[in-house]
Amino acid sequence: MPDENAPAEMADNAESSESTSTAETSGTDWRSSLPEEIRDNPSFSKFKDVDSLAASYVNLQSHLGRDKIAKPVTESDWGEVYEFLGRPEDPDKYEISLPEELPELVASQFSDEALSSFKQEAHKLGLNSAQVSSLVSWQANNMVGQHKAMEDTMAQSIDSGENTLREEWGRAYDQNLEFAKKAFNEYGGDELASKMESSGMGNDPDVLKAFANIAKTTMADKDLAGTTNGAKLAMTPEEAKAEAATIMGHAAYTDKRHPEHTAIVKKVQDLFNQAYVD
């Protein structure tokens, strides 16, 4: 009996063969349908079929027309990138506004020379105008904060030093300050005065004590008394206690029949008042 289905099977095989051929063409062999001069271009190797190539093309089209920056290679390329991002043509074109009422010490750090040097460096780095203005403003405000913290610390140090000296010098505090100033003016000079003021050392307790002692050891009592309007020189608590101890060793202090006993006892009492009474 003849095989009536043979022609149909042959037709199915032909269709299958054609489908396979199409699949191969659309798969690894899809480039065979391209013109010979471009089919072996390496750019196509990353696409497995026509569909992936089409998807890539659509994606590329979606980016066309946008502002883009080509990857810079040469110095000239970098210059174009910096200008695209807002760097001015010349460093002098940077506009810088400093905060108002800067402390003198801070303002001195932003001289025309310093700012000009900074602009030159900023231009080399490719900074735009907004970045430069923001950086300078940040630095100025940061320095103002540091200056304020330094002033607060110095003020606390001065208060602490004053309290220490008041406790140590007692009633002689104002007098010894005058002594220190007199010795400083006599031996220090303007240059040292400037250094003392800028560093805060002029209010350091050890410095004040040193100059007060210089005055006491190098100047006559009459000259020192002149600094206190001719008043009797005051003693520090330690000086008063030391002199009281010396007087108490005198025989008249313990001998009530001694003609100087009353006067010596009173003198010791006065010294104790200077040493222990505020």
Beta strands, then each sheet from edge to edge (+ up, - down):
end
